[in-house]
Amino acid sequence: MYILEDLWEGKITPSDRGYRKGSPYAELVRQSNETADIFYKDLSAVGKKAYETHCDQQGQLEDVKDCDTFIRGFRLGARMILDVVGDYDSPMLQINEMDTAED
C-alpha cells in the first residue's frame, strides 16, 4: 500500500489527533477548560458573545498555524530525502572512493 494513496483516500488524516488520558497535555486541557468556565460565568451577554467569537478566531488561527507547520515539516523531510538520494559534489572522499587528488 502506498502512503499517498492512503492520504488521498482519507485513511490518513494528519490534522485529527487525540491525546492520552492522564498525559501532561490532558491536564493542561482540563485546567484550561476549568479556567474558561470560571471566566465565562462572570461575563455579560455581550462579553460572552465576544469571548465565543474570540475563541473561534483563536481556533482558526491555530488551524492555519498547524497546517503551515505540517507543510513546512513535510517539505523539510522531502528536502532531506532529496539530499540523500540526489547528487552531492563533495570535496572529500566518499566511502570506497579512490583518491584521485594530485599532490
VOTORMAR-25602 format. One record per atom (N, C-alpha, C): residue number from 1; chain; atom name; x, y, z. Coordinates in nm, 4 decimals, padded with zeros to 6 digits. Layout:
<lomis>
LOMI NUM A CA X Y Z
...
</lomis>
This chain:
<lomis>
LOMI 1 A N 00.0851 -00.1187 00.0000
LOMI 1 A CA 00.0000 00.0000 00.0000
LOMI 1 A C 00.0892 00.1245 00.0000
LOMI 2 A N 00.0491 00.2232 -00.0735
LOMI 2 A CA 00.1222 00.3481 -00.0818
LOMI 2 A C 00.0625 00.4503 00.0130
LOMI 3 A N 00.1487 00.5207 00.0843
LOMI 3 A CA 00.1018 00.6195 00.1810
LOMI 3 A C 00.0265 00.7333 00.1116
LOMI 4 A N 00.0685 00.7701 -00.0101
LOMI 4 A CA -00.0018 00.8761 -00.0821
LOMI 4 A C -00.1439 00.8326 -00.1186
LOMI 5 A N -00.1612 00.7049 -00.1477
LOMI 5 A CA -00.2949 00.6522 -00.1763
LOMI 5 A C -00.3814 00.6595 -00.0505
LOMI 6 A N -00.3255 00.6203 00.0628
LOMI 6 A CA -00.3985 00.6300 00.1901
LOMI 6 A C -00.4363 00.7743 00.2210
LOMI 7 A N -00.3443 00.8655 00.1952
LOMI 7 A CA -00.3705 01.0074 00.2181
LOMI 7 A C -00.4828 01.0554 00.1258
LOMI 8 A N -00.4761 01.0183 -00.0002
LOMI 8 A CA -00.5764 01.0573 -00.0990
LOMI 8 A C -00.7143 01.0054 -00.0603
LOMI 9 A N -00.7197 00.8814 -00.0133
LOMI 9 A CA -00.8471 00.8175 00.0203
LOMI 9 A C -00.8992 00.8583 00.1582
LOMI 10 A N -00.8250 00.9421 00.2280
LOMI 10 A CA -00.8705 00.9890 00.3581
LOMI 10 A C -00.8484 00.8906 00.4713
LOMI 11 A N -00.7668 00.7889 00.4474
LOMI 11 A CA -00.7369 00.6917 00.5526
LOMI 11 A C -00.6367 00.7480 00.6523
LOMI 12 A N -00.5643 00.8503 00.6098
LOMI 12 A CA -00.4689 00.9198 00.6961
LOMI 12 A C -00.5155 01.0640 00.7063
LOMI 13 A N -00.5364 01.1104 00.8265
LOMI 13 A CA -00.5783 01.2494 00.8470
LOMI 13 A C -00.4865 01.3119 00.9519
LOMI 14 A N -00.3760 01.3710 00.9063
LOMI 14 A CA -00.2774 01.4253 01.0000
LOMI 14 A C -00.3323 01.5303 01.0958
LOMI 15 A N -00.4399 01.5982 01.0567
LOMI 15 A CA -00.4939 01.7032 01.1429
LOMI 15 A C -00.5796 01.6479 01.2568
LOMI 16 A N -00.6242 01.5233 01.2458
LOMI 16 A CA -00.7066 01.4634 01.3507
LOMI 16 A C -00.6181 01.3874 01.4492
LOMI 17 A N -00.6059 01.4434 01.5671
LOMI 17 A CA -00.5239 01.3782 01.6682
LOMI 17 A C -00.5925 01.3887 01.8029
LOMI 18 A N -00.5818 01.2853 01.8785
LOMI 18 A CA -00.6315 01.2864 02.0144
LOMI 18 A C -00.5148 01.2990 02.1102
LOMI 19 A N -00.5431 01.2827 02.2360
LOMI 19 A CA -00.4357 01.2844 02.3352
LOMI 19 A C -00.4667 01.1809 02.4426
LOMI 20 A N -00.3627 01.1395 02.5076
LOMI 20 A CA -00.3748 01.0326 02.6072
LOMI 20 A C -00.4305 01.0854 02.7394
LOMI 21 A N -00.5192 01.0076 02.7961
LOMI 21 A CA -00.5707 01.0398 02.9289
LOMI 21 A C -00.4558 01.0360 03.0280
LOMI 22 A N -00.4541 01.1299 03.1189
LOMI 22 A CA -00.3500 01.1334 03.2212
LOMI 22 A C -00.2190 01.1944 03.1750
LOMI 23 A N -00.2124 01.2368 03.0491
LOMI 23 A CA -00.0890 01.2976 02.9982
LOMI 23 A C -00.0795 01.4431 03.0434
LOMI 24 A N 00.0396 01.5017 03.0376
LOMI 24 A CA 00.0527 01.6439 03.0710
LOMI 24 A C -00.0387 01.7308 02.9843
LOMI 25 A N -00.0565 01.6925 02.8584
LOMI 25 A CA -00.1449 01.7678 02.7692
LOMI 25 A C -00.2895 01.7609 02.8188
LOMI 26 A N -00.3335 01.6422 02.8585
LOMI 26 A CA -00.4697 01.6257 02.9098
LOMI 26 A C -00.4913 01.7125 03.0333
LOMI 27 A N -00.3917 01.7214 03.1175
LOMI 27 A CA -00.4021 01.8047 03.2378
LOMI 27 A C -00.4137 01.9521 03.2000
LOMI 28 A N -00.3371 01.9962 03.1018
LOMI 28 A CA -00.3466 02.1351 03.0569
LOMI 28 A C -00.4835 02.1652 02.9959
LOMI 29 A N -00.5390 02.0702 02.9224
LOMI 29 A CA -00.6731 02.0880 02.8660
LOMI 29 A C -00.7740 02.1024 02.9788
LOMI 30 A N -00.7640 02.0173 03.0789
LOMI 30 A CA -00.8567 02.0234 03.1930
LOMI 30 A C -00.8466 02.1579 03.2629
LOMI 31 A N -00.7244 02.2022 03.2904
LOMI 31 A CA -00.7044 02.3296 03.3582
LOMI 31 A C -00.7567 02.4463 03.2749
LOMI 32 A N -00.7314 02.4424 03.1458
LOMI 32 A CA -00.7774 02.5489 03.0566
LOMI 32 A C -00.9297 02.5558 03.0538
LOMI 33 A N -00.9938 02.4411 03.0448
LOMI 33 A CA -01.1408 02.4373 03.0450
LOMI 33 A C -01.1976 02.4878 03.1770
LOMI 34 A N -01.1342 02.4499 03.2849
LOMI 34 A CA -01.1770 02.4946 03.4178
LOMI 34 A C -01.1664 02.6471 03.4302
LOMI 35 A N -01.0548 02.7026 03.3869
LOMI 35 A CA -01.0332 02.8467 03.3916
LOMI 35 A C -01.1331 02.9193 03.3021
LOMI 36 A N -01.1557 02.8658 03.1820
LOMI 36 A CA -01.2510 02.9275 03.0897
LOMI 36 A C -01.3911 02.9273 03.1488
LOMI 37 A N -01.4295 02.8199 03.2159
LOMI 37 A CA -01.5623 02.8135 03.2785
LOMI 37 A C -01.5776 02.9203 03.3859
LOMI 38 A N -01.4755 02.9378 03.4674
LOMI 38 A CA -01.4788 03.0402 03.5732
LOMI 38 A C -01.4893 03.1787 03.5101
LOMI 39 A N -01.4093 03.2045 03.4098
LOMI 39 A CA -01.4092 03.3339 03.3418
LOMI 39 A C -01.5430 03.3598 03.2734
LOMI 40 A N -01.5951 03.2601 03.2036
LOMI 40 A CA -01.7149 03.2742 03.1223
LOMI 40 A C -01.8387 03.3044 03.2061
LOMI 41 A N -01.8502 03.2417 03.3224
LOMI 41 A CA -01.9723 03.2578 03.4029
LOMI 41 A C -01.9912 03.4001 03.4539
LOMI 42 A N -01.8842 03.4775 03.4633
LOMI 42 A CA -01.8938 03.6141 03.5141
LOMI 42 A C -01.9120 03.7187 03.4035
LOMI 43 A N -01.9205 03.6752 03.2791
LOMI 43 A CA -01.9340 03.7699 03.1691
LOMI 43 A C -02.0799 03.8077 03.1439
LOMI 44 A N -02.0978 03.9279 03.0912
LOMI 44 A CA -02.2309 03.9704 03.0479
LOMI 44 A C -02.2631 03.8979 02.9174
LOMI 45 A N -02.3850 03.9160 02.8683
LOMI 45 A CA -02.4245 03.8536 02.7413
LOMI 45 A C -02.3342 03.9017 02.6278
LOMI 46 A N -02.3035 04.0316 02.6263
LOMI 46 A CA -02.2148 04.0876 02.5239
LOMI 46 A C -02.0743 04.0300 02.5401
LOMI 47 A N -02.0278 04.0199 02.6633
LOMI 47 A CA -01.8960 03.9639 02.6909
LOMI 47 A C -01.8872 03.8178 02.6500
LOMI 48 A N -01.9946 03.7418 02.6753
LOMI 48 A CA -01.9963 03.6008 02.6364
LOMI 48 A C -01.9886 03.5861 02.4855
LOMI 49 A N -02.0627 03.6703 02.4126
LOMI 49 A CA -02.0593 03.6654 02.2668
LOMI 49 A C -01.9192 03.7001 02.2154
LOMI 50 A N -01.8582 03.8035 02.2743
LOMI 50 A CA -01.7230 03.8439 02.2341
LOMI 50 A C -01.6229 03.7327 02.2655
LOMI 51 A N -01.6390 03.6687 02.3798
LOMI 51 A CA -01.5479 03.5607 02.4178
LOMI 51 A C -01.5615 03.4424 02.3226
LOMI 52 A N -01.6839 03.4072 02.2860
LOMI 52 A CA -01.7058 03.2969 02.1924
LOMI 52 A C -01.6451 03.3285 02.0560
LOMI 53 A N -01.6615 03.4537 02.0111
LOMI 53 A CA -01.6013 03.4958 01.8850
LOMI 53 A C -01.4492 03.4868 01.8932
LOMI 54 A N -01.3949 03.5346 02.0040
LOMI 54 A CA -01.2501 03.5280 02.0254
LOMI 54 A C -01.2012 03.3826 02.0213
LOMI 55 A N -01.2710 03.2928 02.0880
LOMI 55 A CA -01.2317 03.1514 02.0895
LOMI 55 A C -01.2368 03.0918 01.9496
LOMI 56 A N -01.3400 03.1262 01.8726
LOMI 56 A CA -01.3499 03.0786 01.7349
LOMI 56 A C -01.2321 03.1289 01.6514
LOMI 57 A N -01.1995 03.2563 01.6675
LOMI 57 A CA -01.0875 03.3137 01.5925
LOMI 57 A C -00.9557 03.2490 01.6334
LOMI 58 A N -00.9376 03.2231 01.7606
LOMI 58 A CA -00.8161 03.1564 01.8083
LOMI 58 A C -00.8056 03.0163 01.7480
LOMI 59 A N -00.9180 02.9471 01.7403
LOMI 59 A CA -00.9192 02.8148 01.6795
LOMI 59 A C -00.8800 02.8197 01.5325
LOMI 60 A N -00.9308 02.9205 01.4619
LOMI 60 A CA -00.8957 02.9368 01.3207
LOMI 60 A C -00.7474 02.9682 01.3043
LOMI 61 A N -00.6952 03.0542 01.3921
LOMI 61 A CA -00.5519 03.0843 01.3880
LOMI 61 A C -00.4688 02.9585 01.4117
LOMI 62 A N -00.5093 02.8772 01.5066
LOMI 62 A CA -00.4382 02.7522 01.5357
LOMI 62 A C -00.4419 02.6586 01.4158
LOMI 63 A N -00.5578 02.6525 01.3470
LOMI 63 A CA -00.5686 02.5672 01.2286
LOMI 63 A C -00.4705 02.6109 01.1203
LOMI 64 A N -00.4634 02.7420 01.0957
LOMI 64 A CA -00.3717 02.7942 00.9936
LOMI 64 A C -00.2275 02.7637 01.0327
LOMI 65 A N -00.1935 02.7883 01.1599
LOMI 65 A CA -00.0576 02.7645 01.2080
LOMI 65 A C -00.0222 02.6164 01.2011
LOMI 66 A N -00.1134 02.5298 01.2451
LOMI 66 A CA -00.0864 02.3857 01.2435
LOMI 66 A C -00.0695 02.3338 01.1017
LOMI 67 A N -00.1524 02.3812 01.0087
LOMI 67 A CA -00.1403 02.3407 00.8689
LOMI 67 A C -00.0055 02.3849 00.8137
LOMI 68 A N 00.0332 02.5082 00.8415
LOMI 68 A CA 00.1610 02.5586 00.7922
LOMI 68 A C 00.2773 02.4797 00.8523
LOMI 69 A N 00.2693 02.4480 00.9789
LOMI 69 A CA 00.3743 02.3700 01.0446
LOMI 69 A C 00.3846 02.2306 00.9816
LOMI 70 A N 00.2711 02.1698 00.9528
LOMI 70 A CA 00.2696 02.0383 00.8878
LOMI 70 A C 00.3359 02.0462 00.7505
LOMI 71 A N 00.2976 02.1465 00.6722
LOMI 71 A CA 00.3534 02.1618 00.5376
LOMI 71 A C 00.5036 02.1865 00.5438
LOMI 72 A N 00.5457 02.2746 00.6334
LOMI 72 A CA 00.6898 02.3040 00.6459
LOMI 72 A C 00.7677 02.1800 00.6878
LOMI 73 A N 00.7138 02.1031 00.7815
LOMI 73 A CA 00.7801 01.9804 00.8246
LOMI 73 A C 00.7871 01.8773 00.7136
LOMI 74 A N 00.6794 01.8644 00.6393
LOMI 74 A CA 00.6761 01.7702 00.5277
LOMI 74 A C 00.7772 01.8111 00.4219
LOMI 75 A N 00.7818 01.9400 00.3908
LOMI 75 A CA 00.8764 01.9894 00.2902
LOMI 75 A C 01.0207 01.9698 00.3370
LOMI 76 A N 01.0462 01.9927 00.4650
LOMI 76 A CA 01.1796 01.9712 00.5184
LOMI 76 A C 01.2191 01.8244 00.5051
LOMI 77 A N 01.1269 01.7344 00.5386
LOMI 77 A CA 01.1543 01.5913 00.5249
LOMI 77 A C 01.1820 01.5524 00.3807
LOMI 78 A N 01.1034 01.6086 00.2887
LOMI 78 A CA 01.1256 01.5798 00.1466
LOMI 78 A C 01.2620 01.6319 00.1015
LOMI 79 A N 01.3000 01.7492 00.1464
LOMI 79 A CA 01.4319 01.8041 00.1110
LOMI 79 A C 01.5433 01.7168 00.1663
LOMI 80 A N 01.5243 01.6634 00.2876
LOMI 80 A CA 01.6254 01.5755 00.3459
LOMI 80 A C 01.6388 01.4487 00.2619
LOMI 81 A N 01.5278 01.3944 00.2153
LOMI 81 A CA 01.5324 01.2755 00.1309
LOMI 81 A C 01.6043 01.3074 00.0004
LOMI 82 A N 01.5739 01.4219 -00.0600
LOMI 82 A CA 01.6407 01.4603 -00.1843
LOMI 82 A C 01.7903 01.4777 -00.1637
LOMI 83 A N 01.8295 01.5287 -00.0475
LOMI 83 A CA 01.9727 01.5406 -00.0177
LOMI 83 A C 02.0398 01.4034 -00.0133
LOMI 84 A N 01.9687 01.3049 00.0373
LOMI 84 A CA 02.0258 01.1705 00.0497
LOMI 84 A C 02.0344 01.1015 -00.0855
LOMI 85 A N 01.9323 01.1137 -00.1694
LOMI 85 A CA 01.9302 01.0404 -00.2960
LOMI 85 A C 01.9831 01.1226 -00.4135
LOMI 86 A N 01.9934 01.2516 -00.3958
LOMI 86 A CA 02.0395 01.3372 -00.5049
LOMI 86 A C 02.1911 01.3426 -00.5140
LOMI 87 A N 02.2363 01.4114 -00.6168
LOMI 87 A CA 02.3800 01.4294 -00.6354
LOMI 87 A C 02.4369 01.5172 -00.5251
LOMI 88 A N 02.5602 01.4859 -00.4884
LOMI 88 A CA 02.6308 01.5669 -00.3894
LOMI 88 A C 02.7758 01.5736 -00.4329
LOMI 89 A N 02.8218 01.6894 -00.4657
LOMI 89 A CA 02.9583 01.7086 -00.5130
LOMI 89 A C 03.0453 01.7442 -00.3924
LOMI 90 A N 03.0893 01.6424 -00.3216
LOMI 90 A CA 03.1683 01.6624 -00.2001
LOMI 90 A C 03.3154 01.6833 -00.2322
LOMI 91 A N 03.3800 01.7747 -00.1630
LOMI 91 A CA 03.5236 01.7908 -00.1818
LOMI 91 A C 03.6031 01.6809 -00.1096
LOMI 92 A N 03.5364 01.6026 -00.0296
LOMI 92 A CA 03.6015 01.4973 00.0483
LOMI 92 A C 03.5757 01.3612 -00.0161
LOMI 93 A N 03.6674 01.2680 00.0059
LOMI 93 A CA 03.6497 01.1319 -00.0441
LOMI 93 A C 03.5297 01.0673 00.0229
LOMI 94 A N 03.4561 00.9894 -00.0535
LOMI 94 A CA 03.3407 00.9184 -00.0017
LOMI 94 A C 03.3780 00.7727 00.0224
LOMI 95 A N 03.2908 00.6967 00.0818
LOMI 95 A CA 03.3159 00.5551 00.1104
LOMI 95 A C 03.3488 00.4820 -00.0191
LOMI 96 A N 03.4560 00.4024 -00.0159
LOMI 96 A CA 03.5024 00.3217 -00.1298
LOMI 96 A C 03.5409 00.4057 -00.2520
LOMI 97 A N 03.5734 00.5313 -00.2324
LOMI 97 A CA 03.6144 00.6156 -00.3434
LOMI 97 A C 03.7673 00.6232 -00.3446
LOMI 98 A N 03.8243 00.6117 -00.4610
LOMI 98 A CA 03.9701 00.6147 -00.4746
LOMI 98 A C 04.0191 00.7584 -00.4696
LOMI 99 A N 04.1355 00.7781 -00.4103
LOMI 99 A CA 04.1966 00.9105 -00.4027
LOMI 99 A C 04.2555 00.9456 -00.5385
LOMI 100 A N 04.1992 01.0447 -00.6044
LOMI 100 A CA 04.2485 01.0855 -00.7349
LOMI 100 A C 04.3082 01.2247 -00.7303
LOMI 101 A N 04.3199 01.2787 -00.6118
LOMI 101 A CA 04.3771 01.4137 -00.5982
LOMI 101 A C 04.5261 01.4104 -00.6276
LOMI 102 A N 04.5727 01.5119 -00.6938
LOMI 102 A CA 04.7152 01.5223 -00.7202
LOMI 102 A C 04.7826 01.5930 -00.6033
LOMI 103 A N 04.9022 01.5470 -00.5709
LOMI 103 A CA 04.9778 01.6103 -00.4619
LOMI 103 A C 05.0467 01.7349 -00.5084
</lomis>
